[in-house]
């Protein structure tokens, strides 16, 4: 640091001497020939000042110049965190046992023809999907859509009672109940973007639903309308929910196609997006400091 300062000062002094000679020579020459004007002196001094500035700037390392030109700090890359408060991320809001909805969450809803409600921002896509399925001669039925947290609590309590009737204590019964019915505030039905869809000819919420023509068609085509099969087979260790071939969730067309084509569940997809974003941010940061 001291060595660099000395070099800079020496350069500055030499530049002044050199610049001073230029001014003197210019002044002497002009006196012999004609009266020098104030503007001529000013122009020459500005030229010399710029030359001195360039000489001094050459002594400053590139990294210091960059730090002066930007206020960006290289730190931990931003994370992809879906939020119900972010207009761009509402479709990808993650709701599960570890990510409950806030108590203040109240979606704007619209009603289906059977009276069930769905998020107003996505209901048109749900209606279109059902309409196109019916155009193929199928009979899909939405048997559950939006549920209030209060209603979810009733469903959960009923399941707990069923488990306790089998001889389990309260704590064990609640653990078992959570495998079948989501704890209040942790269900996608509380979010308003999930719908349970079954066949008119087989209205049972069990794995046999996967063999109906309606659910087969929905599984193949749901991504075209922005929906995914939310709880696919073999993902219970990640989602915490058993295989539910009847449960479809709206996430937007782009995300739905990526998820269904990759075979990922929503948790895996969001983790992948977060990792990709962090990698991109790291690469960008590395370019800046070079």
Buried (B, 14 or more C-beta within 10 A) or exposed (E): EEEEEEEBEEBBEEBEEEBEEBEEEBBEEBEEEEEBEEEEBEEBEEEBEEBBEEBBEEBEEEEEEEEEEEEEEEEEBEEBEBEBEEEEBBBBBBBBBEEBBEEEBEBEBBEBEEEBBBBEBBBEBBBEBBEBBEEEEBBBBBBBBBBEBEBBBEBBBEBBEBBBEEEBEEEBBBEBBBEBBBBBBBBBBBBBBBBBBBBEEBEEBEEEBBEBBBBBBBBEBBBBBBBBBBBBEEBBEBBBBEBBBBBBBBBBBEBBBBBBEEEBBBBBBBBBBBEEBBEEBEEEBEEEEE
